Amino acid sequence: MQSPFDDTYFMKRALQEAEAAFEKGEIPIGAVIVIDNRIIARGHNLTETLTDVTAHAEMQAITAAANFLGGKYLQNCTLYVTLEPCQMCAGALYWSQISNIVYGARDTERGCINLETKLHPKTNIKGGVLADEASDLLKRFFIEKRNLN
């Protein structure tokens, strides 16, 4: 029997977080952290709301997950994020020792892959899950942003 809790299921939850960011006028990136098919943390970009360049979706989710687990290491956890992590977030994910990163859309300019940011040796990374949906949301945000200015 196939579990309904697959990468697509959890990426849809991350996309809901990205939509929440969009509604707040934030760049629409969302994240959830999962352990044993259970979402233990959610986050979306809050850089404008908090006037904090470090308030990325991943950073919000990492902090929430560490608080939930009562420790700084996120072993056996999976991060689902709508956009490939940037260098800063990848660094935080390295230190968290997260087991898996699953992202939606690729960030060929600022993403950790092209910038060759090291992840923890035990971290697996997989991309392209609901990439079109994540990319479309980002495009829609920036089109609307440009039309307002």
N, CA, C and O atoms as a GROMACS GRO file, in nm:
protein
  596
    1MET      N    1   0.084  -0.119   0.000
    1MET     CA    2   0.000   0.000   0.000
    1MET      C    3   0.087   0.124   0.000
    1MET      O    4   0.181   0.136   0.079
    2GLN      N    5   0.056   0.217  -0.089
    2GLN     CA    6   0.134   0.339  -0.101
    2GLN      C    7   0.087   0.442   0.001
    2GLN      O    8  -0.033   0.460   0.022
    3SER      N    9   0.182   0.508   0.065
    3SER     CA   10   0.151   0.611   0.163
    3SER      C   11   0.109   0.740   0.092
    3SER      O   12   0.168   0.777  -0.010
    4PRO      N   13   0.007   0.808   0.146
    4PRO     CA   14  -0.031   0.938   0.086
    4PRO      C   15   0.071   1.046   0.120
    4PRO      O   16   0.067   1.155   0.062
    5PHE      N   17   0.161   1.018   0.211
    5PHE     CA   18   0.260   1.115   0.256
    5PHE      C   19   0.388   1.098   0.176
    5PHE      O   20   0.483   1.034   0.221
    6ASP      N   21   0.390   1.158   0.056
    6ASP     CA   22   0.508   1.150  -0.028
    6ASP      C   23   0.563   1.291  -0.048
    6ASP      O   24   0.514   1.387   0.013
    7ASP      N   25   0.664   1.304  -0.131
    7ASP     CA   26   0.726   1.434  -0.153
    7ASP      C   27   0.626   1.536  -0.206
    7ASP      O   28   0.631   1.653  -0.168
    8THR      N   29   0.537   1.494  -0.293
    8THR     CA   30   0.438   1.585  -0.349
    8THR      C   31   0.345   1.638  -0.239
    8THR      O   32   0.314   1.757  -0.235
    9TYR      N   33   0.301   1.549  -0.152
    9TYR     CA   34   0.212   1.588  -0.043
    9TYR      C   35   0.277   1.698   0.042
    9TYR      O   36   0.215   1.801   0.070
   10PHE      N   37   0.401   1.675   0.083
   10PHE     CA   38   0.467   1.772   0.171
   10PHE      C   39   0.507   1.899   0.097
   10PHE      O   40   0.508   2.007   0.156
   11MET      N   41   0.541   1.889  -0.031
   11MET     CA   42   0.571   2.010  -0.107
   11MET      C   43   0.447   2.096  -0.122
   11MET      O   44   0.457   2.219  -0.125
   12LYS      N   45   0.331   2.034  -0.132
   12LYS     CA   46   0.206   2.112  -0.137
   12LYS      C   47   0.188   2.191  -0.008
   12LYS      O   48   0.138   2.303  -0.010
   13ARG      N   49   0.228   2.133   0.104
   13ARG     CA   50   0.220   2.206   0.232
   13ARG      C   51   0.319   2.324   0.232
   13ARG      O   52   0.287   2.431   0.284
   14ALA      N   53   0.437   2.303   0.175
   14ALA     CA   54   0.535   2.412   0.163
   14ALA      C   55   0.480   2.522   0.071
   14ALA      O   56   0.501   2.640   0.096
   15LEU      N   57   0.411   2.482  -0.035
   15LEU     CA   58   0.350   2.581  -0.125
   15LEU      C   59   0.242   2.662  -0.054
   15LEU      O   60   0.223   2.780  -0.084
   16GLN      N   61   0.171   2.602   0.040
   16GLN     CA   62   0.072   2.676   0.119
   16GLN      C   63   0.143   2.785   0.201
   16GLN      O   64   0.093   2.896   0.216
   17GLU      N   65   0.259   2.750   0.254
   17GLU     CA   66   0.339   2.850   0.327
   17GLU      C   67   0.385   2.962   0.233
   17GLU      O   68   0.384   3.079   0.271
   18ALA      N   69   0.424   2.925   0.112
   18ALA     CA   70   0.466   3.026   0.014
   18ALA      C   71   0.351   3.120  -0.020
   18ALA      O   72   0.370   3.241  -0.037
   19GLU      N   73   0.231   3.064  -0.031
   19GLU     CA   74   0.112   3.147  -0.055
   19GLU      C   75   0.089   3.245   0.060
   19GLU      O   76   0.050   3.359   0.037
   20ALA      N   77   0.113   3.200   0.183
   20ALA     CA   78   0.099   3.289   0.300
   20ALA      C   79   0.198   3.404   0.290
   20ALA      O   80   0.164   3.518   0.322
   21ALA      N   81   0.320   3.376   0.246
   21ALA     CA   82   0.420   3.481   0.226
   21ALA      C   83   0.372   3.578   0.119
   21ALA      O   84   0.381   3.700   0.136
   22PHE      N   85   0.321   3.525   0.008
   22PHE     CA   86   0.270   3.606  -0.102
   22PHE      C   87   0.166   3.705  -0.052
   22PHE      O   88   0.170   3.823  -0.085
   23GLU      N   89   0.072   3.656   0.029
   23GLU     CA   90  -0.036   3.739   0.082
   23GLU      C   91   0.016   3.852   0.171
   23GLU      O   92  -0.050   3.955   0.184
   24LYS      N   93   0.132   3.832   0.231
   24LYS     CA   94   0.192   3.935   0.318
   24LYS      C   95   0.285   4.029   0.240
   24LYS      O   96   0.344   4.120   0.299
   25GLY      N   97   0.297   4.007   0.109
   25GLY     CA   98   0.386   4.089   0.030
   25GLY      C   99   0.531   4.046   0.040
   25GLY      O  100   0.622   4.120   0.002
   26GLU      N  101   0.554   3.926   0.090
   26GLU     CA  102   0.688   3.869   0.101
   26GLU      C  103   0.717   3.785  -0.022
   26GLU      O  104   0.624   3.734  -0.085
   27ILE      N  105   0.844   3.769  -0.057
   27ILE     CA  106   0.879   3.680  -0.166
   27ILE      C  107   0.824   3.542  -0.130
   27ILE      O  108   0.854   3.490  -0.023
   28PRO      N  109   0.743   3.482  -0.219
   28PRO     CA  110   0.669   3.360  -0.183
   28PRO      C  111   0.752   3.232  -0.184
   28PRO      O  112   0.753   3.156  -0.281
   29ILE      N  113   0.821   3.213  -0.074
   29ILE     CA  114   0.895   3.089  -0.052
   29ILE      C  115   0.845   3.030   0.079
   29ILE      O  116   0.834   3.101   0.179
   30GLY      N  117   0.814   2.902   0.076
   30GLY     CA  118   0.763   2.834   0.194
   30GLY      C  119   0.841   2.708   0.223
   30GLY      O  120   0.904   2.649   0.135
   31ALA      N  121   0.834   2.666   0.350
   31ALA     CA  122   0.907   2.547   0.392
   31ALA      C  123   0.831   2.474   0.501
   31ALA      O  124   0.760   2.535   0.581
   32VAL      N  125   0.847   2.343   0.502
   32VAL     CA  126   0.802   2.260   0.614
   32VAL      C  127   0.912   2.160   0.646
   32VAL      O  128   0.988   2.120   0.557
   33ILE      N  129   0.921   2.123   0.770
   33ILE     CA  130   1.015   2.018   0.812
   33ILE      C  131   0.935   1.902   0.868
   33ILE      O  132   0.842   1.920   0.947
   34VAL      N  133   0.972   1.784   0.823
   34VAL     CA  134   0.896   1.661   0.850
   34VAL      C  135   0.986   1.558   0.917
   34VAL      O  136   1.103   1.544   0.883
   35ILE      N  137   0.929   1.487   1.012
   35ILE     CA  138   0.993   1.368   1.069
   35ILE      C  139   0.885   1.262   1.083
   35ILE      O  140   0.776   1.290   1.133
   36ASP      N  141   0.914   1.142   1.040
   36ASP     CA  142   0.818   1.030   1.048
   36ASP      C  143   0.681   1.067   0.991
   36ASP      O  144   0.578   1.040   1.052
   37ASN      N  145   0.682   1.129   0.871
   37ASN     CA  146   0.558   1.168   0.802
   37ASN      C  147   0.474   1.268   0.880
   37ASN      O  148   0.353   1.277   0.857
   38ARG      N  149   0.535   1.342   0.970
   38ARG     CA  150   0.464   1.442   1.050
   38ARG      C  151   0.533   1.577   1.034
   38ARG      O  152   0.654   1.589   1.052
   39ILE      N  153   0.455   1.678   1.000
   39ILE     CA  154   0.510   1.813   0.991
   39ILE      C  155   0.533   1.866   1.133
   39ILE      O  156   0.440   1.874   1.213
   40ILE      N  157   0.659   1.900   1.161
   40ILE     CA  158   0.692   1.952   1.294
   40ILE      C  159   0.725   2.101   1.291
   40ILE      O  160   0.736   2.164   1.397
   41ALA      N  161   0.741   2.157   1.172
   41ALA     CA  162   0.773   2.300   1.162
   41ALA      C  163   0.729   2.353   1.027
   41ALA      O  164   0.730   2.282   0.927
   42ARG      N  165   0.691   2.479   1.027
   42ARG     CA  166   0.651   2.548   0.905
   42ARG      C  167   0.719   2.684   0.905
   42ARG      O  168   0.752   2.739   1.010
   43GLY      N  169   0.740   2.737   0.786
   43GLY     CA  170   0.795   2.872   0.778
   43GLY      C  171   0.776   2.928   0.639
   43GLY      O  172   0.764   2.856   0.541
   44HIS      N  173   0.775   3.059   0.633
   44HIS     CA  174   0.775   3.129   0.505
   44HIS      C  175   0.856   3.257   0.522
   44HIS      O  176   0.883   3.301   0.633
   45ASN      N  177   0.893   3.314   0.410
   45ASN     CA  178   0.975   3.435   0.415
   45ASN      C  179   0.908   3.543   0.499
   45ASN      O  180   0.789   3.570   0.486
   46LEU      N  181   0.987   3.605   0.585
   46LEU     CA  182   0.941   3.717   0.668
   46LEU      C  183   1.044   3.830   0.667
   46LEU      O  184   1.050   3.909   0.762
   47THR      N  185   1.123   3.838   0.562
   47THR     CA  186   1.231   3.938   0.559
   47THR      C  187   1.179   4.081   0.563
   47THR      O  188   1.241   4.167   0.626
   48GLU      N  189   1.069   4.108   0.497
   48GLU     CA  190   1.011   4.243   0.499
   48GLU      C  191   0.939   4.269   0.630
   48GLU      O  192   0.956   4.375   0.691
   49THR      N  193   0.860   4.174   0.674
   49THR     CA  194   0.783   4.189   0.798
   49THR      C  195   0.874   4.215   0.918
   49THR      O  196   0.846   4.300   1.002
   50LEU      N  197   0.984   4.140   0.924
   50LEU     CA  198   1.075   4.150   1.038
   50LEU      C  199   1.194   4.244   1.012
   50LEU      O  200   1.279   4.264   1.098
   51THR      N  201   1.198   4.301   0.890
   51THR     CA  202   1.315   4.378   0.845
   51THR      C  203   1.445   4.308   0.886
   51THR      O  204   1.531   4.363   0.954
   52ASP      N  205   1.454   4.184   0.841
   52ASP     CA  206   1.565   4.095   0.877
   52ASP      C  207   1.601   4.012   0.754
   52ASP      O  208   1.523   3.927   0.710
   53VAL      N  209   1.720   4.035   0.700
   53VAL     CA  210   1.760   3.962   0.580
   53VAL      C  211   1.777   3.813   0.604
   53VAL      O  212   1.782   3.735   0.509
   54THR      N  213   1.787   3.772   0.729
   54THR     CA  214   1.804   3.629   0.759
   54THR      C  215   1.671   3.556   0.780
   54THR      O  216   1.671   3.436   0.807
   55ALA      N  217   1.560   3.625   0.769
   55ALA     CA  218   1.429   3.565   0.799
   55ALA      C  219   1.372   3.488   0.680
   55ALA      O  220   1.256   3.506   0.644
   56HIS      N  221   1.456   3.404   0.620
   56HIS     CA  222   1.411   3.319   0.509
   56HIS      C  223   1.322   3.207   0.561
   56HIS      O  224   1.325   3.175   0.680
   57ALA      N  225   1.245   3.148   0.472
   57ALA     CA  226   1.154   3.040   0.507
   57ALA      C  227   1.227   2.926   0.578
   57ALA      O  228   1.180   2.874   0.679
   58GLU      N  229   1.342   2.888   0.523
   58GLU     CA  230   1.419   2.777   0.581
   58GLU      C  231   1.464   2.808   0.723
   58GLU      O  232   1.458   2.723   0.811
   59MET      N  233   1.509   2.932   0.744
   59MET     CA  234   1.558   2.971   0.877
   59MET      C  235   1.444   2.968   0.978
   59MET      O  236   1.463   2.925   1.092
   60GLN      N  237   1.327   3.013   0.937
   60GLN     CA  238   1.210   3.010   1.024
   60GLN      C  239   1.176   2.864   1.061
   60GLN      O  240   1.148   2.833   1.176
   61ALA      N  241   1.179   2.778   0.961
   61ALA     CA  242   1.145   2.637   0.983
   61ALA      C  243   1.251   2.565   1.067
   61ALA      O  244   1.216   2.484   1.153
   62ILE      N  245   1.379   2.594   1.044
   62ILE     CA  246   1.486   2.532   1.122
   62ILE      C  247   1.468   2.566   1.270
   62ILE      O  248   1.477   2.478   1.356
   63THR      N  249   1.445   2.693   1.299
   63THR     CA  250   1.427   2.736   1.439
   63THR      C  251   1.307   2.668   1.502
   63THR      O  252   1.314   2.620   1.616
   64ALA      N  253   1.196   2.664   1.430
   64ALA     CA  254   1.074   2.600   1.482
   64ALA      C  255   1.096   2.451   1.506
   64ALA      O  256   1.051   2.397   1.607
   65ALA      N  257   1.164   2.384   1.414
   65ALA     CA  258   1.189   2.240   1.429
   65ALA      C  259   1.281   2.212   1.547
   65ALA      O  260   1.257   2.118   1.624
   66ALA      N  261   1.386   2.292   1.563
   66ALA     CA  262   1.477   2.274   1.676
   66ALA      C  263   1.403   2.295   1.808
   66ALA      O  264   1.425   2.222   1.904
   67ASN      N  265   1.315   2.394   1.812
   67ASN     CA  266   1.235   2.417   1.932
   67ASN      C  267   1.143   2.299   1.960
   67ASN      O  268   1.128   2.257   2.074
   68PHE      N  269   1.080   2.246   1.855
   68PHE     CA  270   0.990   2.132   1.871
   68PHE      C  271   1.065   2.010   1.924
   68PHE      O  272   1.017   1.942   2.014
   69LEU      N  273   1.182   1.984   1.866
   69LEU     CA  274   1.260   1.865   1.904
   69LEU      C  275   1.338   1.884   2.033
   69LEU      O  276   1.380   1.786   2.095
   70GLY      N  277   1.358   2.008   2.073
   70GLY     CA  278   1.434   2.034   2.195
   70GLY      C  279   1.584   2.018   2.175
   70GLY      O  280   1.657   1.992   2.271
   71GLY      N  281   1.631   2.034   2.053
   71GLY     CA  282   1.774   2.022   2.024
   71GLY      C  283   1.805   2.083   1.889
   71GLY      O  284   1.715   2.104   1.807
   72LYS      N  285   1.933   2.111   1.866
   72LYS     CA  286   1.971   2.182   1.745
   72LYS      C  287   1.989   2.093   1.622
   72LYS      O  288   1.997   2.145   1.511
   73TYR      N  289   1.996   1.964   1.638
   73TYR     CA  290   2.020   1.875   1.524
   73TYR      C  291   1.890   1.821   1.468
   73TYR      O  292   1.800   1.780   1.542
   74LEU      N  293   1.880   1.822   1.337
   74LEU     CA  294   1.759   1.779   1.268
   74LEU      C  295   1.781   1.648   1.192
   74LEU      O  296   1.736   1.631   1.079
   75GLN      N  297   1.851   1.557   1.257
   75GLN     CA  298   1.874   1.427   1.198
   75GLN      C  299   1.740   1.354   1.186
   75GLN      O  300   1.652   1.368   1.271
   76ASN      N  301   1.727   1.277   1.079
   76ASN     CA  302   1.604   1.205   1.046
   76ASN      C  303   1.489   1.296   1.005
   76ASN      O  304   1.374   1.253   0.998
   77CYS      N  305   1.520   1.422   0.977
   77CYS     CA  306   1.420   1.518   0.931
   77CYS      C  307   1.440   1.548   0.783
   77CYS      O  308   1.549   1.533   0.728
   78THR      N  309   1.332   1.590   0.719
   78THR     CA  310   1.336   1.633   0.580
   78THR      C  311   1.279   1.773   0.570
   78THR      O  312   1.171   1.802   0.621
   79LEU      N  313   1.354   1.861   0.504
   79LEU     CA  314   1.307   1.995   0.473
   79LEU      C  315   1.246   1.993   0.334
   79LEU      O  316   1.310   1.947   0.239
   80TYR      N  317   1.125   2.042   0.321
   80TYR     CA  318   1.061   2.065   0.192
   80TYR      C  319   1.054   2.216   0.176
   80TYR      O  320   0.993   2.285   0.258
   81VAL      N  321   1.114   2.267   0.070
   81VAL     CA  322   1.118   2.411   0.046
   81VAL      C  323   1.090   2.437  -0.100
   81VAL      O  324   1.134   2.363  -0.187
   82THR      N  325   1.016   2.543  -0.127
   82THR     CA  326   0.968   2.568  -0.263
   82THR      C  327   1.076   2.617  -0.358
   82THR      O  328   1.060   2.607  -0.480
   83LEU      N  329   1.186   2.671  -0.306
   83LEU     CA  330   1.296   2.718  -0.388
   83LEU      C  331   1.427   2.662  -0.331
   83LEU      O  332   1.444   2.656  -0.210
   84GLU      N  333   1.516   2.622  -0.418
   84GLU     CA  334   1.648   2.572  -0.377
   84GLU      C  335   1.708   2.667  -0.273
   84GLU      O  336   1.708   2.788  -0.294
   85PRO      N  337   1.759   2.614  -0.162
   85PRO     CA  338   1.815   2.701  -0.058
   85PRO      C  339   1.931   2.787  -0.107
   85PRO      O  340   2.011   2.745  -0.190
   86CYS      N  341   1.938   2.908  -0.051
   86CYS     CA  342   2.050   2.997  -0.080
   86CYS      C  343   2.172   2.952   0.002
   86CYS      O  344   2.164   2.856   0.080
   87GLN      N  345   2.280   3.021  -0.016
   87GLN     CA  346   2.404   2.987   0.053
   87GLN      C  347   2.388   2.998   0.206
   87GLN      O  348   2.436   2.911   0.279
   88MET      N  349   2.322   3.103   0.252
   88MET     CA  350   2.302   3.122   0.396
   88MET      C  351   2.221   3.006   0.455
   88MET      O  352   2.259   2.947   0.556
   89CYS      N  353   2.109   2.975   0.391
   89CYS     CA  354   2.023   2.869   0.442
   89CYS      C  355   2.091   2.733   0.434
   89CYS      O  356   2.077   2.650   0.524
   90ALA      N  357   2.165   2.709   0.326
   90ALA     CA  358   2.238   2.584   0.313
   90ALA      C  359   2.341   2.570   0.425
   90ALA      O  360   2.363   2.460   0.476
   91GLY      N  361   2.404   2.681   0.463
   91GLY     CA  362   2.499   2.677   0.574
   91GLY      C  363   2.431   2.639   0.704
   91GLY      O  364   2.483   2.558   0.781
   92ALA      N  365   2.315   2.699   0.730
   92ALA     CA  366   2.240   2.665   0.851
   92ALA      C  367   2.195   2.519   0.847
   92ALA      O  368   2.197   2.450   0.949
   93LEU      N  369   2.154   2.473   0.729
   93LEU     CA  370   2.112   2.333   0.715
   93LEU      C  371   2.230   2.239   0.736
   93LEU      O  372   2.214   2.130   0.792
   94TYR      N  373   2.348   2.280   0.692
   94TYR     CA  374   2.470   2.201   0.719
   94TYR      C  375   2.486   2.182   0.870
   94TYR      O  376   2.502   2.069   0.918
   95TRP      N  377   2.481   2.292   0.944
   95TRP     CA  378   2.503   2.284   1.089
   95TRP      C  379   2.392   2.209   1.160
   95TRP      O  380   2.415   2.151   1.266
   96SER      N  381   2.272   2.210   1.104
   96SER     CA  382   2.160   2.137   1.166
   96SER      C  383   2.171   1.986   1.145
   96SER      O  384   2.103   1.909   1.212
   97GLN      N  385   2.257   1.945   1.052
   97GLN     CA  386   2.274   1.805   1.015
   97GLN      C  387   2.144   1.741   0.964
   97GLN      O  388   2.118   1.623   0.987
   98ILE      N  389   2.063   1.823   0.897
   98ILE     CA  390   1.936   1.770   0.843
   98ILE      C  391   1.965   1.655   0.748
   98ILE      O  392   2.064   1.657   0.675
   99SER      N  393   1.880   1.556   0.749
   99SER     CA  394   1.903   1.436   0.668
   99SER      C  395   1.868   1.455   0.521
   99SER      O  396   1.939   1.405   0.434
  100ASN      N  397   1.759   1.526   0.493
  100ASN     CA  398   1.713   1.539   0.355
  100ASN      C  399   1.663   1.681   0.327
  100ASN      O  400   1.601   1.745   0.412
  101ILE      N  401   1.692   1.727   0.207
  101ILE     CA  402   1.638   1.853   0.156
  101ILE      C  403   1.569   1.821   0.025
  101ILE      O  404   1.629   1.762  -0.065
  102VAL      N  405   1.444   1.860   0.015
  102VAL     CA  406   1.367   1.844  -0.109
  102VAL      C  407   1.320   1.983  -0.147
  102VAL      O  408   1.249   2.049  -0.070
  103TYR      N  409   1.359   2.028  -0.266
  103TYR     CA  410   1.317   2.162  -0.308
  103TYR      C  411   1.235   2.154  -0.436
  103TYR      O  412   1.237   2.055  -0.509
  104GLY      N  413   1.162   2.263  -0.460
  104GLY     CA  414   1.080   2.272  -0.580
  104GLY      C  415   1.159   2.329  -0.696
  104GLY      O  416   1.220   2.254  -0.772
  105ALA      N  417   1.158   2.461  -0.709
  105ALA     CA  418   1.223   2.528  -0.821
  105ALA      C  419   1.372   2.548  -0.794
  105ALA      O  420   1.416   2.561  -0.680
  106ARG      N  421   1.446   2.550  -0.900
  106ARG     CA  422   1.590   2.572  -0.895
  106ARG      C  423   1.619   2.722  -0.890
  106ARG      O  424   1.546   2.799  -0.954
  107ASP      N  425   1.720   2.765  -0.818
  107ASP     CA  426   1.766   2.904  -0.818
  107ASP      C  427   1.907   2.905  -0.876
  107ASP      O  428   2.005   2.889  -0.804
  108THR      N  429   1.914   2.924  -1.007
  108THR     CA  430   2.043   2.912  -1.075
  108THR      C  431   2.138   3.028  -1.046
  108THR      O  432   2.257   3.018  -1.072
  109GLU      N  433   2.086   3.138  -0.991
  109GLU     CA  434   2.172   3.252  -0.958
  109GLU      C  435   2.222   3.249  -0.814
  109GLU      O  436   2.342   3.266  -0.790
  110ARG      N  437   2.132   3.228  -0.720
  110ARG     CA  438   2.168   3.239  -0.579
  110ARG      C  439   2.157   3.108  -0.502
  110ARG      O  440   2.177   3.106  -0.380
  111GLY      N  441   2.127   3.001  -0.570
  111GLY     CA  442   2.109   2.872  -0.503
  111GLY      C  443   2.239   2.807  -0.462
  111GLY      O  444   2.346   2.839  -0.514
  112CYS      N  445   2.227   2.717  -0.368
  112CYS     CA  446   2.346   2.651  -0.311
  112CYS      C  447   2.417   2.559  -0.409
  112CYS      O  448   2.536   2.532  -0.392
  113ILE      N  449   2.348   2.511  -0.509
  113ILE     CA  450   2.412   2.417  -0.602
  113ILE      C  451   2.515   2.488  -0.690
  113ILE      O  452   2.631   2.447  -0.695
  114ASN      N  453   2.472   2.593  -0.760
  114ASN     CA  454   2.567   2.666  -0.846
  114ASN      C  455   2.675   2.736  -0.765
  114ASN      O  456   2.788   2.751  -0.812
  115LEU      N  457   2.643   2.777  -0.644
  115LEU     CA  458   2.743   2.842  -0.558
  115LEU      C  459   2.833   2.740  -0.489
  115LEU      O  460   2.927   2.777  -0.418
  116GLU      N  461   2.804   2.612  -0.512
  116GLU     CA  462   2.884   2.501  -0.458
  116GLU      C  463   2.898   2.505  -0.306
  116GLU      O  464   3.004   2.476  -0.251
  117THR      N  465   2.788   2.541  -0.241
  117THR     CA  466   2.785   2.542  -0.095
  117THR      C  467   2.782   2.399  -0.045
  117THR      O  468   2.702   2.318  -0.091
  118LYS      N  469   2.868   2.369   0.048
  118LYS     CA  470   2.873   2.233   0.102
  118LYS      C  471   2.755   2.208   0.195
  118LYS      O  472   2.719   2.292   0.278
  119LEU      N  473   2.697   2.092   0.178
  119LEU     CA  474   2.596   2.044   0.271
  119LEU      C  475   2.662   1.940   0.360
  119LEU      O  476   2.771   1.891   0.329
  120HIS      N  477   2.597   1.905   0.468
  120HIS     CA  478   2.650   1.802   0.556
  120HIS      C  479   2.668   1.673   0.475
  120HIS      O  480   2.585   1.643   0.390
  121PRO      N  481   2.776   1.598   0.499
  121PRO     CA  482   2.801   1.476   0.419
  121PRO      C  483   2.687   1.374   0.424
  121PRO      O  484   2.673   1.294   0.332
  122LYS      N  485   2.606   1.377   0.529
  122LYS     CA  486   2.495   1.281   0.540
  122LYS      C  487   2.363   1.338   0.488
  122LYS      O  488   2.260   1.271   0.498
  123THR      N  489   2.366   1.459   0.434
  123THR     CA  490   2.244   1.521   0.382
  123THR      C  491   2.224   1.484   0.236
  123THR      O  492   2.315   1.497   0.154
  124ASN      N  493   2.104   1.438   0.204
  124ASN     CA  494   2.064   1.410   0.066
  124ASN      C  495   1.983   1.529   0.015
  124ASN      O  496   1.907   1.589   0.090
  125ILE      N  497   2.000   1.562  -0.112
  125ILE     CA  498   1.925   1.673  -0.171
  125ILE      C  499   1.859   1.626  -0.300
  125ILE      O  500   1.918   1.552  -0.379
  126LYS      N  501   1.735   1.670  -0.318
  126LYS     CA  502   1.656   1.631  -0.436
  126LYS      C  503   1.576   1.753  -0.479
  126LYS      O  504   1.518   1.822  -0.395
  127GLY      N  505   1.573   1.780  -0.606
  127GLY     CA  506   1.501   1.896  -0.656
  127GLY      C  507   1.397   1.862  -0.759
  127GLY      O  508   1.387   1.749  -0.806
  128GLY      N  509   1.319   1.963  -0.794
  128GLY     CA  510   1.222   1.951  -0.901
  128GLY      C  511   1.084   1.906  -0.860
  128GLY      O  512   0.999   1.882  -0.946
  129VAL      N  513   1.057   1.892  -0.731
  129VAL     CA  514   0.924   1.848  -0.686
  129VAL      C  515   0.829   1.967  -0.691
  129VAL      O  516   0.847   2.065  -0.618
  130LEU      N  517   0.729   1.959  -0.776
  130LEU     CA  518   0.634   2.067  -0.801
  130LEU      C  519   0.705   2.197  -0.839
  130LEU      O  520   0.665   2.306  -0.800
  131ALA      N  521   0.811   2.182  -0.917
  131ALA     CA  522   0.893   2.297  -0.958
  131ALA      C  523   0.812   2.400  -1.036
  131ALA      O  524   0.829   2.520  -1.015
  132ASP      N  525   0.726   2.355  -1.125
  132ASP     CA  526   0.647   2.449  -1.206
  132ASP      C  527   0.556   2.533  -1.118
  132ASP      O  528   0.544   2.654  -1.138
  133GLU      N  529   0.491   2.471  -1.021
  133GLU     CA  530   0.401   2.544  -0.932
  133GLU      C  531   0.478   2.647  -0.850
  133GLU      O  532   0.433   2.761  -0.835
  134ALA      N  533   0.594   2.608  -0.797
  134ALA     CA  534   0.675   2.698  -0.718
  134ALA      C  535   0.727   2.814  -0.804
  134ALA      O  536   0.724   2.930  -0.762
  135SER      N  537   0.774   2.783  -0.922
  135SER     CA  538   0.825   2.884  -1.013
  135SER      C  539   0.715   2.980  -1.058
  135SER      O  540   0.738   3.101  -1.065
  136ASP      N  541   0.597   2.927  -1.088
  136ASP     CA  542   0.485   3.011  -1.131
  136ASP      C  543   0.445   3.110  -1.022
  136ASP      O  544   0.413   3.226  -1.052
  137LEU      N  545   0.446   3.067  -0.898
  137LEU     CA  546   0.411   3.156  -0.787
  137LEU      C  547   0.512   3.270  -0.775
  137LEU      O  548   0.474   3.385  -0.756
  138LEU      N  549   0.640   3.237  -0.788
  138LEU     CA  550   0.744   3.341  -0.783
  138LEU      C  551   0.729   3.438  -0.900
  138LEU      O  552   0.739   3.560  -0.881
  139LYS      N  553   0.704   3.387  -1.019
  139LYS     CA  554   0.687   3.474  -1.137
  139LYS      C  555   0.568   3.567  -1.118
  139LYS      O  556   0.575   3.686  -1.147
  140ARG      N  557   0.458   3.511  -1.070
  140ARG     CA  558   0.336   3.591  -1.048
  140ARG      C  559   0.364   3.703  -0.947
  140ARG      O  560   0.318   3.816  -0.966
  141PHE      N  561   0.437   3.672  -0.842
  141PHE     CA  562   0.470   3.771  -0.739
  141PHE      C  563   0.548   3.887  -0.800
  141PHE      O  564   0.515   4.004  -0.778
  142PHE      N  565   0.653   3.855  -0.876
  142PHE     CA  566   0.736   3.961  -0.930
  142PHE      C  567   0.668   4.039  -1.042
  142PHE      O  568   0.695   4.158  -1.058
  143ILE      N  569   0.581   3.976  -1.118
  143ILE     CA  570   0.503   4.049  -1.217
  143ILE      C  571   0.412   4.150  -1.147
  143ILE      O  572   0.405   4.266  -1.187
  144GLU      N  573   0.342   4.106  -1.043
  144GLU     CA  574   0.255   4.196  -0.968
  144GLU      C  575   0.333   4.307  -0.900
  144GLU      O  576   0.289   4.422  -0.897
  145LYS      N  577   0.450   4.273  -0.846
  145LYS     CA  578   0.536   4.372  -0.779
  145LYS      C  579   0.579   4.480  -0.877
  145LYS      O  580   0.575   4.599  -0.845
  146ARG      N  581   0.621   4.439  -0.996
  146ARG     CA  582   0.666   4.536  -1.098
  146ARG      C  583   0.550   4.624  -1.144
  146ARG      O  584   0.571   4.742  -1.171
  147ASN      N  585   0.430   4.569  -1.154
  147ASN     CA  586   0.314   4.646  -1.199
  147ASN      C  587   0.271   4.749  -1.096
  147ASN      O  588   0.208   4.849  -1.131
  148LEU      N  589   0.304   4.728  -0.970
  148LEU     CA  590   0.269   4.824  -0.865
  148LEU      C  591   0.366   4.940  -0.860
  148LEU      O  592   0.332   5.048  -0.811
  149ASN      N  593   0.486   4.919  -0.912
  149ASN     CA  594   0.589   5.024  -0.905
  149ASN      C  595   0.594   5.107  -1.030
  149ASN      O  596   0.675   5.199  -1.040
   0.00000   0.00000   0.00000
